[in-house]
Amino acid sequence: MHQRQSSLLHRYLHWEQALTISANRLSRQAWVRRLFTLISRLGNGWGWAAILFALLMQGGREAVLPIFWMLVTTVIGIALYGSIKRLAARPRPSEHCHRIMVSEPPLDQFSFPSGHTLHAVNFTLQILFFAPVLGWVAVPFALLIAASRLILGLHYLSDVVVGAVLGMLLATFALALQITVM
């Protein structure tokens, strides 16, 4: 790597760590920590299950195929981010900086990319396509999940951004397949 690229990367990583520390400071307030811990736990699946149930109630039989594809992309997403995490082996932010307080135990060892964000974006985009009326709950929920990753000290910004991009790609893949079948 050229020295200039190395310097830019170093500055970016320093900035990203400072951003993570700043976001994590918010969790020092008990109500913020409790709120984002709840959001994180709902993002483990229960929150999405409730939204998918609402999709089923709203869409009836027509919602079965979209829900099926959301579940298929969930399985693909788990395999995808699990593989990337093992290959990248990026440590969690708290392993690099003692000032970062982890408020919620991580579900796995590595940081990159954020699986929570991947699933949040994947589900939200598919929900918006099939039931835009549920966007009022899905979009804020997805944004809160993404924010929770930084606030709880579990991820860096780049982990969240890459998780979002992967979720976007999965949703696009699923929607393209569904539109082709329709």
N, C-alpha and C positions, 0 to 999 in steps of 0.2 A: 504494500500500500504506500502510495506517495505520502510524503511528510505533510503536505497541505490537507489531503484527505484525512489523514490520521488526526491532524489538529482539529478539523471540522467535526469529526466523529467524537473526539474527546470533549469538545465544547458542547455538542449536542447531549452527550451522556451526562455531563455535569448539569446542564440545564434541566434535563429530564429528572435527574435525582432530586434537584432542588424543588421542582414542581411536585414530585411525589411526596417529599417531606412537607411541603406547604399544604397539600390536600389532606395528608394524614393528620396534620395538626387539628383539623376540624373534628376528628374523632375523640379528641380530649374532652369535648363536651359530651356528657352522658347521653343527652337526648339525641344528638347526632349519631353517636356510636350505636345506640339502640335502634334508631330508625334504619340506618344503613345495614346493620346486622340482619334485621328483619327482611329488608329488601334482598340482601344476598341470599338468605335462606329460601325466600320465595323464588328467587332466580334459579335455585337448584332444581326446580321442576314444578313445585306446587302452584306457584303463581301462573305459570304457563298452562298447567292442567286446568285451572279455573277459567282462564281465558279461552282455551280450546272447548271447554264445556259450554261457555257462552256462545262460541261460534257454532257449535252443534245445535244449541237451542235456537239460535237466530236463523241458521241456514238449513236445518233439517237434514234430509238425505243428501242434499247437494253439498253439504259440508264434509261428508265422510271422506271423499277422495282428497280434498285439500288437507284434512287432518292426517290422513294416511301419509301424504307426501311430507308433511311437517315432521312426522315421526321417522320416516325414512331418512330425511336430511339430519335429524337429530343423531341417528346412529352413525351416519357418514361423518358428521361433525365431530363426534366423540373420537372416532378412529383418526380423523384428520388432525385435530389439535393434539391428541395423545401422541401421535407419531412425531409431529413437529416439536412438541415439548421434549420428547426423549432425544431427538436429534440436536436441538438447540441447547438443551440443558442449561438454560439461563436461570440462575438462582433468584429467589424471591428478593424483593427490595430490602427487606429487613436483614438479610444475610450480608448485604453490602453496607448497611448504615444502621448503627445502633439507635439512632434517633427516630426510626420508624417503628411505631407500635402496631403490631398485628392484632386487630380486634376480633377477628374471626379466623378459626383455624383453616388453612387451605385444604382443598380436597385432594391435591396432589403435590408433588415435590417442586415442580418447576413453574416458572412465571410466564414464559412466552410460548404461545399467545394466550389471551384470555378466553377460556371456553365459555364462561358466563356471557361475555359480550357477543361471542360468535352465535350462541343460541338465541340471545335477545334480538339481535339484528335479523337473523334468519327467520325467526317466528314473526317478528313485527312486520317485515316486508311481505311475507305471505299472507298474514292476517289483513294487512292494508289492501292487498289485491282482492281477496275474496270477501272480506267483510269490513269495508272502510268505516262503518259505523262503530266498530270496536277500536278504532285508532285512538280515540280519546283516552283509553286505558292502556293500550299496548305501547304507544309511543312514549308517554311519560315513564312507564314501567321500565322500558328498555334503557332510556336515558339514565334513570336512577340506578339501574344495575351497572351500567358502564361507570358511572361516578363512584359507586360503592367499591369498585375494584381498587381505585386510587385512595379513597378516603379510609378504607379498612387496612391499607398498607399491603395489599396482596399483589399488586401489579404496577408496572410502569405504564406511562401513557402509550408507548409504542406497542406494548402487549395488548392494550385495549383497542388501539387503532387497527392493528393487524387482525385481531379477533373480529372486529366489525367488518373489515374487508372480506375475510373468509366467510362470515355469515351472509354478506351481500352476495358473494359468488354462489354459495349454496342455495340461497333463495332464488337467485336468477336461474340457476340450473333446474331447480324444481319447477318453477313457474314456466320455463320454456318447455319442459317435458309435458306439463299439464296442458298448456295451450296447444301443443302439437296433437295431443290425444283428443282434445275437445272437438 
